[in-house]
């Protein structure tokens, strides 16, 4: 197992996310002082569960969050995650990699996670402790850690070994268990007291519950009788409704049959109307057909006349004008053939003359060709010399052209270089402008990212606050609903109207109800009600009615048989207490002394009256009254009250006990009085008011949190938008700079190529100039040679050529004239041939015309036959149309007759429908009356249904099924058990209901909460007794566990100490050659509490006390102890923060030897300034502090350089 990666963000000086990738061997972290190297150590300790702010070099835990600089805003949270390679399974978790993370918010909240799943800090600490990584963090040797080891007490040194051995968590658990045992003892004592107190309260409350249970049974009788009467009412009403439904159904059936008859008549009328409507088009169609056939007959008569005229036209003969005689045409053809034969003979003679002229022409041309050849030879010789000169001139021109072209290209290249240099200057200027006006910097981008993260953090914080406010609002709402429900329950529990209310109604101006005009403290309401007795539910005279006397009031109660009525008068007030002020002063001295002497809590009755119109009068009435908890306390207080010192004291208890000078009242507690219920009700209403105010405050906080969350979301949205804008601008700016740099680079490449090309042209120019000069010299030499040679032979040959050419031309002229004769003969022959051909075509055309006349005569005969057939067909069709016209006339008469018959039947059907409609209306009125009657009965049933639901909370179906008159009624005995059954009789159930109501009234006032309170109290008593027994068993189990843990700690510590002692001797000898060192137990007989002393004696010294050693020796001794612990109980990794800072070069070499040994079994992370320490590292991390106060990290894997 080894540390793989450490990611730090917002922790101390690490404002931005920074990731360290650790090597399995040695990783050295280097850098100048104050750059943040030790913050890496703090981050490791913090993520592994360090809780001490001072251990992290801070005053409070909030100090680990990046506090901001002048250039960077403070962050809202610190986050560190550590990834551990668990391929060897050293951590007890089924993952090859384990990532633990810790987040601290500036608001104070913390989050812990293992592999992304939320967990507790304890889960992380226990996961790490199983591999030797405890909360004491002995594997992290920070700055000052060595000094802490040197100055540690023996017990603290023991803790280092215990943590490495993995038993420190057992000791912590043992201490936690002992604390639990101590608190458990107090809980056991309290549970015993509480169980006894609840047991004493169960008896009187059980009697009240018994009365309440009987009241429940009577109420059940009332409910059952009421339900059966309701069920009988429902069944009777339903039966009547069913009878009405049958009569209504019969009426509806008659109506249905009448409507069917009416519908049948209506259907007949509809059919007849449809038939009449259908016959209308038939009549119109027959009429239209008759008129159409009449018109068709007239048209065919016209067609017959037209056909007759066309037959007469086709009978006329075909014309034969302009035809010629065929024999004359044949004679002309023969004459033209004879003329053609004579012209052919003349053509052959002309061809013979042409051949002779051709031979003469050939001979003359041969002579001229011979002279031409001789002349050509001479000319060719001169031309060869001219060609040589021309070739030389061509080479000269080529050389001149190449030279001029090179000069031109060189000039062009120079212009191109100038253009490229100008373009490059412009592009470089543009690049400088883009660089100067660059978009947001990396710092701006990072700041926007941090602002976005902070906004997100604020959003998360406000979301948590909003959730907390919502939870508080929901809790406040639940408390408010519970309080309102209690108010409703107490309101329902108020006593019903009795004789007192009747007297109060008879004298509204003279009397008031005591309970309504008196307010008592809730905790003393029951005792005050007991002290007042019947007056608690009685009346009080108003001040204006005192002089009129009480007799008329009591007489009215007697005459109306209203029972006993208690009235408070001024005559019954008595005198004020002699020992105290009744309007809220201190408790009278005799009562205070008696309560102190009895050792019980007692209260003065006037102080329990907290308000109301009758407060003063009741305080005066109860001026000599003391209030206690129960009868035993009342008896104890009476024994300590002085006798004979003025009027006797009255003592009232909350359980209904009242002790006076010569009388006592108590026993079974009565039902809860109206005064007590009203007191509870007032307290409940006050609680409702307080809870409503609290709910409003919580709701206001929730609204405020919601508004704050909305603002935070808007700010987060704005921050994200700003971050996106800066990202886009950064990307656009980077792209523009990239394009500008690309253009500059391209232009620079083109400029370099142009300059290279110009240099090449400058190199080639001298060679081309020399070649041009050479070509000019050669041309001059050739021209001089041509002037030296003569031209006489060429002139003679040229004159012979002229003569022979003239002779050849004359011969060609003669040949041409002969050829013209041949062409003239051929032209005459062709003309004769054309005339012959024309005569032949005329003869053929005459023959064709005679054939065409014959064909026309045949076509005319065919047309005549066709037109005669058409004439006959028209005659036949006309006959058929006449027959159809007669049939159409007959059909028209028939349809008109049918239409008249349908209209007659339609009139009869309409008359019958009007007569039946009156009968149908009468049936509808009858049915409507029945439906109204049924609706009335249904409304009665619905009213009954609502009454059942309101009074019994039952549906009528369930009511009839469970309480219907068809069911027998169970007969119950006095204990409420079934004793038999009897059939339903309405009169009996009415008597049963009346009897149950009288019994319920005879019970008087009943505590409606007694059953619930007794059951809850009994359940709580049982629960507490069980819990007491469980606590006693748990105490025994914990004591057994402590003994097992002690034994385990002894064994493991003894083994760990022996191994550490052995390693300390060896390591000390390595660090102090020739020296002696050992670890000694302060109390070997008690391995659970013994401490550890360190004895160190360097070579050549006789001192053993650590305080007498030098600073370097003390550091080496502390390192020796740590390394001994490391080697005795190896840990997967160790972190050391400048532990070698105080060592010289020789001692540093010894320490490095030890570190190399540790490197073989554990991963080392070392904070150092020493070059030799860096040399043994496998990887280096360089840490520096930028100008903005933020730590920056670079890394190098040394294996890549070695």
C-alpha positions, 0 to 999 in steps of 0.5 A, spaced: 500 500 500 502 507 498 500 514 497 498 515 489 495 522 488 494 528 493 489 533 490 489 540 494 484 545 492 483 552 496 487 549 502 491 554 505 496 557 499 493 552 494 488 556 491 487 552 484 487 545 484 494 542 484 495 534 484 501 531 487 503 524 484 507 520 489 512 514 487 512 508 491 519 510 493 522 516 496 518 523 493 522 529 495 518 536 496 523 542 495 523 549 495 524 556 498 522 558 505 515 560 505 513 557 499 508 552 502 512 546 502 509 544 509 502 545 507 503 539 503 504 535 510 498 539 513 494 537 507 495 530 508 494 530 516 488 534 515 485 529 509 486 523 514 482 526 520 486 531 524 482 535 528 487 540 531 487 547 528 494 548 532 497 541 529 495 544 522 499 551 524 492 555 525 488 558 530 482 555 528 480 550 523 477 556 518 484 558 517 486 552 512 481 555 507 485 560 502 484 567 505 485 570 499 490 575 496 490 582 493 490 579 486 485 573 488 479 573 492 478 568 498 475 561 497 469 559 500 471 552 501 477 547 502 477 540 499 483 535 499 482 528 496 487 522 497 488 516 493 491 510 496 493 504 492 490 498 496 492 493 491 495 489 497 489 489 501 492 493 507 486 497 508 480 493 510 475 495 504 474 491 497 477 496 493 484 496 489 484 504 490 481 508 496 480 515 495 478 519 501 476 526 501 475 532 506 471 538 504 471 544 509 466 550 508 467 557 510 460 557 514 463 551 518 460 545 515 464 539 513 463 533 508 467 526 508 467 521 503 470 514 501 470 513 494 465 518 493 460 516 498 459 520 504 461 518 511 463 520 518 470 522 520 470 516 525 469 512 519 475 514 515 479 514 522 478 507 523 479 505 516 486 508 517 487 505 524 487 498 522 493 499 518 497 503 523 495 510 521 491 513 527 489 520 529 496 521 533 499 521 526 506 518 528 507 517 521 507 524 519 513 528 522 512 535 521 516 541 523 517 541 531 514 534 531 521 532 534 521 537 539 514 534 541 517 527 542 523 529 546 519 533 551 513 528 551 511 525 557 512 517 558 505 516 557 505 520 551 511 516 548 507 510 550 501 513 545 506 513 539 507 505 540 500 504 541 498 507 535 503 504 531 501 497 534 494 499 532 491 498 539 490 506 540 483 505 538 482 500 543 484 504 548 480 510 545 474 505 545 475 503 552 475 510 555 469 512 551 466 505 554 468 508 561 464 514 560 458 511 557 458 507 564 459 513 568 453 516 564 449 510 565 450 509 572 446 516 573 441 514 568 440 508 572 438 512 578 434 516 574 430 511 571 429 507 578 426 514 581 422 515 575 419 508 575 417 509 582 414 516 581 410 513 575 408 507 579 405 512 584 401 516 579 398 509 575 393 508 581 389 514 581 389 515 573 387 508 573 380 509 576 379 515 572 381 511 566 375 506 569 370 511 569 372 513 562 372 506 559 365 506 562 363 512 559 366 509 552 361 503 553 355 507 554 357 512 548 358 505 544 351 504 546 348 511 544 352 510 538 349 503 536 342 505 538 342 511 534 346 507 528 340 502 528 335 507 528 338 511 522 338 504 519 331 503 520 329 510 517 334 508 511 331 501 510 323 504 510 325 510 506 329 506 501 323 501 501 318 507 499 323 509 494 323 502 491 315 502 491 315 509 488 320 507 483 315 501 481 310 506 479 314 510 476 317 505 472 310 503 470 308 510 468 315 510 464 313 504 460 306 507 458 310 513 456 315 509 452 310 505 448 306 511 447 312 514 444 314 508 440 307 509 437 308 516 436 315 515 433 312 510 428 307 515 426 312 520 425 316 515 421 310 514 417 310 521 415 317 521 414 317 515 409 311 518 405 314 525 405 321 522 403 316 518 398 313 524 395 320 528 395 322 522 391 316 522 386 317 529 385 324 528 381 321 522 377 315 526 375 320 532 373 325 526 370 319 523 366 317 530 363 324 532 361 325 526 358 318 527 354 320 534 352 328 531 350 325 526 346 320 531 342 326 535 341 330 529 338 325 527 333 326 534 330 333 534 330 333 527 326 328 529 321 333 535 320 339 530 319 335 525 314 334 531 310 342 533 310 343 525 309 339 526 302 343 532 300 350 528 301 348 522 297 346 527 291 353 530 292 356 524 292 353 521 285 356 527 281 362 524 276 370 525 277 373 531 273 379 529 267 381 535 265 389 537 263 391 530 261 396 529 255 397 524 250 402 518 252 405 517 245 407 524 244 411 524 250 415 517 248 417 520 241 420 526 244 424 521 249 427 518 243 429 524 239 433 526 246 436 520 246 439 521 239 442 528 241 445 525 247 449 520 242 452 525 238 454 529 244 458 523 247 462 522 240 464 530 241 466 529 248 471 523 246 475 527 241 476 533 246 479 528 251 484 526 245 486 533 244 487 534 251 492 528 252 496 530 247 497 537 250 498 534 257 504 530 254 507 537 251 506 540 258 510 534 261 516 535 257 516 543 258 516 542 266 521 537 266 526 541 263 524 547 267 525 542 273 532 540 271 534 548 271 530 549 277 534 544 281 541 546 278 539 553 281 536 550 287 543 547 289 546 554 288 541 557 292 541 551 297 549 553 298 548 560 299 542 558 304 546 554 308 551 559 309 545 564 311 542 558 316 549 558 319 548 566 320 541 565 322 543 560 327 548 564 330 544 570 330 538 565 334 543 563 339 545 570 340 538 572 341 537 566 345 543 569 350 540 576 349 533 574 351 536 569 357 540 575 360 534 580 359 530 575 362 534 574 368 535 581 369 528 582 369 526 576 374 532 579 378 528 586 378 521 582 379 524 578 385 527 585 388 520 588 388 517 581 391 522 582 396 520 589 398 513 587 398 514 581 402 518 585 407 513 591 407 507 585 408 512 582 414 512 589 417 505 590 417 503 583 419 508 583 425 505 590 427 498 587 427 501 581 431 504 586 436 497 589 436 494 583 437 499 581 443 498 588 446 490 587 446 490 580 447 483 577 450 483 575 458 489 573 461 490 566 464 489 569 471 483 572 468 481 566 466 483 562 473 479 568 477 473 567 473 473 559 474 474 561 482 469 566 482 464 561 478 466 555 484 465 560 489 458 562 486 457 554 486 459 554 493 455 559 495 449 556 492 450 550 495 451 553 502 444 557 501 441 550 498 443 547 505 440 553 509 434 553 505 433 545 506 434 547 514 429 552 514 424 548 510 425 543 515 425 548 521 418 550 517 415 543 517 417 542 524 414 548 526 408 547 522 407 540 525 408 543 532 403 548 531 398 543 528 399 538 534 398 544 538 391 546 534 389 539 535 390 539 543 386 546 543 380 542 539 381 536 543 380 540 550 375 544 547 371 538 545 372 536 552 369 542 555 363 540 560 356 540 557 351 544 559 348 543 566 344 546 571 349 551 572 348 554 565 341 554 566 341 558 572 347 563 568 342 563 562 336 566 567 340 571 570 345 573 565 346 580 568 347 578 575 352 572 574 358 569 571 361 563 570 367 562 575 371 557 570 370 562 564 373 568 568 379 565 572 386 563 569 390 559 573 397 556 572 396 550 568 401 546 573 396 548 579 390 547 575 388 541 578 389 543 585 386 549 585 380 546 582 380 541 588 381 547 593 375 550 590 370 544 590 364 545 587 365 552 586 370 551 580 364 549 576 360 554 579 357 561 578 359 568 581 355 574 583 357 580 579 359 586 583 352 590 582 348 584 584 351 583 591 346 587 595 340 583 591 342 577 595 342 570 593 336 567 595 332 568 588 338 565 584 337 558 589 330 559 588 330 558 581 335 552 581 330 549 586 323 550 582 327 548 575 330 542 579 337 544 576 340 540 581 346 543 586 348 550 584 354 553 587 355 561 587 361 565 590 358 571 594 362 577 597 359 574 604 363 568 602 370 571 601 373 572 608 379 576 610 385 576 607 391 572 609 395 575 615 402 573 612 402 575 605 400 580 600 394 576 596 396 580 589 402 576 588 407 577 594 411 572 597 409 566 600 406 567 607 412 565 612 408 560 616 407 556 610 414 557 607 417 554 614 412 548 614 414 546 607 421 547 609 420 543 615 416 537 611 421 537 605 416 538 600 414 543 594 408 547 596 405 553 593 401 558 596 394 558 592 393 566 590 400 565 586 397 560 582 391 565 580 394 568 574 389 572 571 381 573 570 376 578 572 375 574 578 382 573 580 382 578 586 376 575 589 378 568 588 385 569 591 382 572 597 378 566 598 384 561 597 388 566 601 389 560 607 390 555 602 396 551 600 397 547 594 401 540 594 402 534 589 398 528 592 395 526 599 401 524 602 405 531 601 398 534 604 398 530 610 406 531 611 405 539 610 399 539 615 403 536 620 408 541 620 403 547 619 402 551 626 396 550 630 392 556 633 395 561 629 389 564 626 384 561 621 386 554 619 390 552 613 386 548 607 391 544 603 389 542 596 393 536 592 393 535 585 390 528 586 383 531 588 385 531 596 383 537 600 385 537 608 382 542 612 382 543 620 376 538 621 375 535 615 378 531 609 376 530 602 379 525 597 379 518 594 377 516 587 379 522 583 373 526 579 373 527 572 377 533 570 374 539 572 372 545 567 377 549 571 382 544 569 380 543 562 380 551 561 386 552 564 389 547 560 385 550 554 388 557 555 395 554 556 394 550 549 391 557 546 397 561 548 402 555 546 398 556 539 399 563 539 407 562 541 408 557 535 404 561 530 409 567 532 415 562 531 412 559 525 411 566 522 419 567 524 421 560 521 417 562 515 420 568 514 427 565 515 425 560 510 423 566 505 429 569 506 433 563 505 429 562 499 431 569 496 438 568 498 438 562 494 435 565 488 440 571 489 446 565 489 443 562 483 443 568 479 450 570 481 452 563 480 449 563 473 452 570 472 459 567 474 458 561 469 456 566 464 462 571 465 467 564 465 464 562 459 465 569 456 472 569 458 473 562 455 470 564 449 474 571 448 480 567 450 479 562 445 478 567 440 484 571 442 488 565 442 486 563 435 487 570 432 494 570 435 495 563 432 493 566 425 497 572 426 503 568 428 502 563 422 501 569 417 508 572 420 511 565 419 509 564 412 511 571 410 518 570 413 518 563 409 516 566 403 521 572 404 527 567 405 525 563 399 525 570 395 532 572 398 535 565 396 532 566 389 535 573 388 542 570 390 541 565 385 539 570 380 545 574 382 550 568 381 547 566 374 548 573 371 555 573 369 555 567 366 549 569 361 553 575 360 559 572 357 555 567 353 551 573 350 558 576 348 561 570 345 554 569 340 555 576 338 562 575 336 560 568 332 555 572 328 560 577 326 565 572 323 559 569 319 557 575 316 564 577 314 565 570 310 559 571 306 561 578 303 567 574 301 564 569 296 561 571 289 553 571 286 555 570 279 553 562 278 547 563 281 544 569 277 546 564 270 542 559 273 536 563 275 536 566 268 535 558 265 530 557 270 526 563 267 526 561 260 524 553 262 519 556 266 516 560 261 516 554 256 512 550 261 507 555 262 505 556 255 505 548 255 500 548 261 496 554 257 495 549 251 493 544 256 488 548 259 484 550 253 484 543 251 481 541 258 476 547 257 474 543 250 473 537 254 469 540 259 464 544 254 463 537 251 461 534 258 457 540 259 453 539 253 452 532 254 450 533 261 444 538 259 442 533 254 442 528 259 438 532 263 433 534 258 432 526 257 431 525 264 425 531 264 422 528 258 422 521 262 419 524 268 413 528 264 411 521 261 411 518 268 407 523 271 402 523 266 401 515 268 401 517 275 395 522 274 391 517 270 392 512 276 390 518 281 383 519 277 382 512 277 383 512 284 378 518 286 373 515 282 373 508 286 373 513 293 367 517 290 363 510 289 365 508 296 363 515 299 356 514 295 355 507 299 357 510 306 352 516 305 346 512 303 347 507 309 347 513 313 341 515 310 338 509 311 340 508 319 337 515 320 331 513 318 331 507 322 333 511 329 327 516 327 322 510 327 325 508 334 325 515 337 318 516 335 316 509 339 320 512 345 316 518 345 310 515 346 313 510 352 315 517 355 308 520 355 305 514 358 311 514 364 309 521 365 302 520 366 303 514 371 308 518 375 303 524 376 298 519 378 302 516 384 304 522 386 297 524 388 296 518 391 302 519 396 300 526 398 293 523 400 296 518 405 301 523 407 295 528 409 291 522 413 298 520 417 299 527 419 292 528 422 293 521 426 299 524 429 296 530 431 291 526 435 296 522 438 300 527 441 295 530 446 295 523 449 303 523 449 303 530 453 298 527 458 303 521 459 309 525 460 306 530 465 304 524 469 311 521 469 314 528 471 310 528 477 312 521 479 320 523 478 319 529 482 316 525 488 322 520 487 327 526 487 324 528 493 325 521 497 332 521 494 333 528 497 330 525 504 335 519 503 341 523 501 340 528 507 339 521 511 346 519 508 349 526 510 346 525 517 349 518 518 356 520 515 356 526 520 354 523 526 357 516 525 362 517 520 359 511 516 356 510 509 349 507 509 351 501 505 356 499 511 350 502 516 345 497 513 349 491 513 352 492 520 346 495 523 340 494 519 333 492 522 334 485 519 340 483 524 339 481 531 341 486 537 346 483 541 344 484 549 350 486 553 351 484 561 354 490 566 361 488 564 360 489 556 360 482 554 355 479 550 349 475 553 344 473 548 341 476 542 334 479 541 330 482 534 330 489 532 324 493 535 324 500 534 320 502 540 325 498 544 331 501 541 328 508 542 328 506 549 335 504 549 337 510 546 334 514 552 336 510 557 344 510 555 343 518 554 341 518 562 346 513 564 351 518 560 349 524 564 349 520 570 356 519 570 357 526 570 364 529 568 369 525 565 376 526 564 376 524 556 384 524 556 384 519 562 384 513 558 389 515 553 394 518 559 393 511 563 395 507 557 401 512 555 403 512 562 402 505 563 406 503 557 411 508 559 412 505 566 413 498 562 418 501 557 422 504 563 422 498 567 425 494 560 430 499 559 432 499 566 433 492 566 437 493 559 441 498 562 443 493 567 445 488 562 448 492 558 453 495 564 455 488 565 456 487 558 461 493 557 464 491 564 466 484 560 468 488 554 473 492 558 476 486 561 477 483 554 480 490 551 485 490 557 488 483 556 488 485 548 492 491 550 497 488 554 499 483 550 499 487 543 503 493 547 508 488 550 510 485 543 510 492 540 515 495 546 519 489 545 520 489 538 521 497 538 526 496 544 530 492 539 530 496 533 531 502 538 538 499 540 540 497 533 538 504 530 541 508 535 547 504 534 547 506 527 546 514 528 551 514 534 556 509 533 559 506 539 553 509 543 548 506 547 541 507 547 535 503 550 527 504 552 525 503 559 518 502 562 516 506 568 512 501 571 513 494 568 508 491 572 502 495 570 502 494 562 496 498 561 498 505 564 506 504 564 510 510 560 516 509 556 523 513 558 528 514 553 536 513 555 541 515 550 548 515 551 553 517 545 560 515 545 564 518 549 559 521 554 556 519 560 550 523 560 543 519 559 538 525 560 536 528 553 536 535 556 543 534 557 545 532 549 546 537 544 541 540 539 543 535 533 544 529 538 537 530 541 534 530 534 538 524 532 535 521 538 528 523 537 529 520 530 532 514 532 525 513 536 521 514 531 525 510 526 525 504 531 517 505 531 517 505 524 521 498 523 518 495 529 511 496 526 512 498 519 507 503 516 505 504 508 508 511 508 511 516 512 512 523 511 518 527 514 518 535 514 525 538 514 527 532 520 534 533 518 535 541 518 539 541 524 544 535 522 551 536 519 553 532 513 556 526 517 550 525 521 546 527 515 549 521 511 547 516 517 540 518 517 540 517 509 542 510 511 536 509 515 532 512 510 534 507 505 532 502 509 525 504 510 525 506 503 525 498 502 518 497 506 515 504 506 513 510 501 517 516 504 515 523 502 520 528 505 520 536 505 527 538 505 533 543 503 538 538 503 541 536 496 544 529 499 537 528 501 534 530 494 539 525 491 536 519 494 529 521 491 525 518 486 521 524 484 522 531 486 516 536 487 518 544 486 514 548 490 514 556 489 510 562 491 508 566 486 507 574 487 500 573 488 501 569 494 499 562 491 503 556 491 505 553 484 508 546 483 512 543 478 515 536 478 520 531 475 521 524 475 528 523 477 528 516 473 527 519 467 534 523 468 538 517 470 
